[in-house]
């Protein structure tokens, strides 16, 4: 039996995501093709149209990375790059927890597209406040899960969906209406790109928290943030211009805690038209509570916290991060024929030497 591959670590401190895409062009195309296989064959010719629509929206938004995306699209020379960078429709489960007084961030990333786990890479990037590591894919400019060693770590969870009714049959209508509202909006930065910007310019947990709480975003989002000192952990639930921050119960899935009227927790595509409003909330809550109830140590390398219902048919990545110790561990998951996804990579680890403290 062949050994599983490792998740590659790519140094793109010079050149950033453009260089990443150029170095990994074949992987970027393979990922694009794997994602497109999820859609019905008849829908695939629409990708260039959707790509142009995404390009127009991003150019009207306050994305600081438009020129970078344009450069990547030029380098790769296939459609889908703008669309990839206008979307962050991942379901996720995350937990900020302290172990022996040190904050850790655990998270899984769930999406129905096969290939995400196989094609993940860890990109070492640089901003004005120092280096950071982003678990990402070639061609993608935002940040979904990242660590700035000895500063902070954070991840993005998809927020619940705004519903006009509780009918399962009108869920597609609400999804479309919300999408039109997002695509017609201007002025605000996409949430995943705000997270990358935070890693580039924020010196510490407090600065990152202020930026994630106060910067208007293009769509609702949930951020889980940890720092390096005891007590530096929170979940930031964002609407476009508002926020609620939780410093206790620092676990998150894809619903507000507590739930708010009119908002529905995200559900998987397999049950999109069959789950009731209450079922949708229950699925998100079950994942959040299961991870929050796990009693193991985040410092262990076993990843035994990736169990159902946290592990589900859409799980593609599991990541454990401790910025205080400069540790980032990641495992890629994918569907291999079993009922639930299984690891398709080895446990890949970055562990940096502790930062020396100045003499008193």
GIDALIN-V316535 format. One record per residue. RES is the residue in three letters. BURIAL is I if it has 9 or more other ideal C-beta (glycine too) atoms within 8 Angstrom, else O. Layout:
res=RES burial=BURIAL
res=RES burial=BURIAL
This chain:
res=UNK burial=O
res=UNK burial=O
res=UNK burial=O
res=UNK burial=O
res=UNK burial=O
res=UNK burial=O
res=UNK burial=I
res=UNK burial=O
res=UNK burial=I
res=UNK burial=I
res=UNK burial=O
res=UNK burial=I
res=UNK burial=I
res=UNK burial=O
res=UNK burial=O
res=UNK burial=I
res=UNK burial=I
res=UNK burial=I
res=UNK burial=I
res=UNK burial=I
res=UNK burial=I
res=UNK burial=I
res=UNK burial=I
res=UNK burial=I
res=UNK burial=I
res=UNK burial=O
res=UNK burial=I
res=UNK burial=I
res=UNK burial=I
res=UNK burial=I
res=UNK burial=I
res=UNK burial=I
res=UNK burial=O
res=UNK burial=I
res=UNK burial=I
res=UNK burial=I
res=UNK burial=O
res=UNK burial=O
res=UNK burial=O
res=UNK burial=O
res=UNK burial=O
res=UNK burial=O
res=UNK burial=O
res=UNK burial=I
res=UNK burial=O
res=UNK burial=O
res=UNK burial=I
res=UNK burial=O
res=UNK burial=O
res=UNK burial=I
res=UNK burial=I
res=UNK burial=I
res=UNK burial=I
res=UNK burial=I
res=UNK burial=I
res=UNK burial=O
res=UNK burial=I
res=UNK burial=I
res=UNK burial=O
res=UNK burial=O
res=UNK burial=I
res=UNK burial=O
res=UNK burial=I
res=UNK burial=O
res=UNK burial=I
res=UNK burial=I
res=UNK burial=O
res=UNK burial=I
res=UNK burial=I
res=UNK burial=O
res=UNK burial=I
res=UNK burial=I
res=UNK burial=I
res=UNK burial=O
res=UNK burial=I
res=UNK burial=I
res=UNK burial=O
res=UNK burial=O
res=UNK burial=O
res=UNK burial=I
res=UNK burial=I
res=UNK burial=I
res=UNK burial=I
res=UNK burial=I
res=UNK burial=I
res=UNK burial=I
res=UNK burial=O
res=UNK burial=I
res=UNK burial=O
res=UNK burial=I
res=UNK burial=I
res=UNK burial=I
res=UNK burial=I
res=UNK burial=I
res=UNK burial=I
res=UNK burial=I
res=UNK burial=I
res=UNK burial=I
res=UNK burial=I
res=UNK burial=O
res=UNK burial=O
res=UNK burial=I
res=UNK burial=I
res=UNK burial=I
res=UNK burial=I
res=UNK burial=I
res=UNK burial=I
res=UNK burial=I
res=UNK burial=I
res=UNK burial=I
res=UNK burial=I
res=UNK burial=O
res=UNK burial=I
res=UNK burial=O
res=UNK burial=I
res=UNK burial=I
res=UNK burial=I
res=UNK burial=I
res=UNK burial=I
res=UNK burial=I
res=UNK burial=I
res=UNK burial=I
res=UNK burial=I
res=UNK burial=I
res=UNK burial=I
res=UNK burial=I
res=UNK burial=I
res=UNK burial=O
res=UNK burial=I
res=UNK burial=O
res=UNK burial=I
res=UNK burial=I
res=UNK burial=I
res=UNK burial=I
res=UNK burial=I
res=UNK burial=I
res=UNK burial=I
res=UNK burial=I
res=UNK burial=I
res=UNK burial=I
res=UNK burial=I
res=UNK burial=I
res=UNK burial=I
res=UNK burial=I
res=UNK burial=I
res=UNK burial=I
res=UNK burial=I
res=UNK burial=I
res=UNK burial=I
res=UNK burial=I
res=UNK burial=I
res=UNK burial=I
res=UNK burial=I
res=UNK burial=I
res=UNK burial=I
res=UNK burial=I
res=UNK burial=I
res=UNK burial=I
res=UNK burial=I
res=UNK burial=I
res=UNK burial=I
res=UNK burial=I
res=UNK burial=I
res=UNK burial=O
res=UNK burial=O
res=UNK burial=O
res=UNK burial=O
res=UNK burial=I
res=UNK burial=O
res=UNK burial=I
res=UNK burial=I
res=UNK burial=O
res=UNK burial=O
res=UNK burial=I
res=UNK burial=I
res=UNK burial=O
res=UNK burial=I
res=UNK burial=I
res=UNK burial=O
res=UNK burial=O
res=UNK burial=O
res=UNK burial=I
res=UNK burial=O
res=UNK burial=O
res=UNK burial=I
res=UNK burial=O
res=UNK burial=O
res=UNK burial=I
res=UNK burial=I
res=UNK burial=I
res=UNK burial=I
res=UNK burial=I
res=UNK burial=I
res=UNK burial=I
res=UNK burial=I
res=UNK burial=I
res=UNK burial=I
res=UNK burial=I
res=UNK burial=I
res=UNK burial=I
res=UNK burial=I
res=UNK burial=I
res=UNK burial=O
res=UNK burial=I
res=UNK burial=I
res=UNK burial=O
res=UNK burial=I
res=UNK burial=I
res=UNK burial=I
res=UNK burial=O
res=UNK burial=I
res=UNK burial=I
res=UNK burial=I
res=UNK burial=O
res=UNK burial=O
res=UNK burial=O
res=UNK burial=I
res=UNK burial=I
res=UNK burial=I
res=UNK burial=I
res=UNK burial=I
res=UNK burial=I
res=UNK burial=I
res=UNK burial=I
res=UNK burial=I
res=UNK burial=I
res=UNK burial=I
res=UNK burial=I
res=UNK burial=O
res=UNK burial=O
res=UNK burial=O
res=UNK burial=I
res=UNK burial=I
res=UNK burial=I
res=UNK burial=I
res=UNK burial=I
res=UNK burial=I
res=UNK burial=I
res=UNK burial=O
res=UNK burial=I
res=UNK burial=O
res=UNK burial=O
res=UNK burial=I
res=UNK burial=O
res=UNK burial=I
res=UNK burial=I
res=UNK burial=O
res=UNK burial=O
res=UNK burial=O
res=UNK burial=I
res=UNK burial=I
res=UNK burial=I
res=UNK burial=I
res=UNK burial=I
res=UNK burial=I
res=UNK burial=I
res=UNK burial=I
res=UNK burial=O
res=UNK burial=I
res=UNK burial=O
res=UNK burial=O
res=UNK burial=O
res=UNK burial=I
res=UNK burial=I
res=UNK burial=I
res=UNK burial=I
res=UNK burial=I
res=UNK burial=I
res=UNK burial=O
res=UNK burial=O
res=UNK burial=I
res=UNK burial=I
res=UNK burial=O
res=UNK burial=O
res=UNK burial=I
res=UNK burial=O
res=UNK burial=I
res=UNK burial=O
res=UNK burial=I
res=UNK burial=I
res=UNK burial=I
res=UNK burial=I
res=UNK burial=I
res=UNK burial=I
res=UNK burial=I
res=UNK burial=I
res=UNK burial=I
res=UNK burial=I
res=UNK burial=I
res=UNK burial=I
res=UNK burial=I
res=UNK burial=I
res=UNK burial=O
res=UNK burial=O
res=UNK burial=O
res=UNK burial=O
res=UNK burial=O
res=UNK burial=I
res=UNK burial=O
res=UNK burial=O
res=UNK burial=O
res=UNK burial=O
res=UNK burial=I
res=UNK burial=O
res=UNK burial=I
res=UNK burial=I
res=UNK burial=O
res=UNK burial=O
res=UNK burial=O
res=UNK burial=I
res=UNK burial=I
res=UNK burial=I
res=UNK burial=I
res=UNK burial=I
res=UNK burial=I
res=UNK burial=I
res=UNK burial=I
res=UNK burial=I
res=UNK burial=I
res=UNK burial=I
res=UNK burial=I
res=UNK burial=I
res=UNK burial=I
res=UNK burial=I
res=UNK burial=O
res=UNK burial=I
res=UNK burial=I
res=UNK burial=I
res=UNK burial=I
res=UNK burial=I
res=UNK burial=I
res=UNK burial=I
res=UNK burial=I
res=UNK burial=I
res=UNK burial=O
res=UNK burial=O
res=UNK burial=O
res=UNK burial=O
res=UNK burial=O
res=UNK burial=I
res=UNK burial=I
res=UNK burial=O
res=UNK burial=I
res=UNK burial=I
res=UNK burial=I
res=UNK burial=I
res=UNK burial=I
res=UNK burial=I
res=UNK burial=I
res=UNK burial=I
res=UNK burial=O
res=UNK burial=O
res=UNK burial=O
res=UNK burial=O
res=UNK burial=O
res=UNK burial=O
res=UNK burial=O
res=UNK burial=O
res=UNK burial=O
res=UNK burial=O
